[in-house]
């Protein structure tokens, strides 16, 4: 059986770029660190789009599992309906609510289910309404 997993030392976002991230950087969605920012120092990291991921491995049908500490909004918002339609299922841990992502995935032909986390505390406040899992399945 051939491998169906490819490991790449890259980030995925809504637009291509190259950024620098310090090796000591820790990302926490609850602290507003929700995009792949250039810190101006550190290791060079190539950022590619979701379409680039599909093109690199010639993927036509796949499942997308995403837990990107807030970067999921940029990635989904800037992906075309054609790109999103290459996935049969999309599973996203969301950190700042789900409505933007849900709207885009419904437009791309997915059924969406939301599972809110119970009693998630960050920065001494309850975040259950804004944090959870989104499950999207392509309509047949």
Secondary structure, 3 states (H helix, E strand, C coil): CCCCCCCCCEEECCCCEEEEECCCCCCCHHHCCCCCCCCCCCEEEEEECHHHHHHHCCCCCEEEEECCCCCHHHHHHCCCHHHHCCEEEEEEEECCCCHHHHHHHHHCCEEEEEEECCCCEECCEECCCCCEEEEEEECC
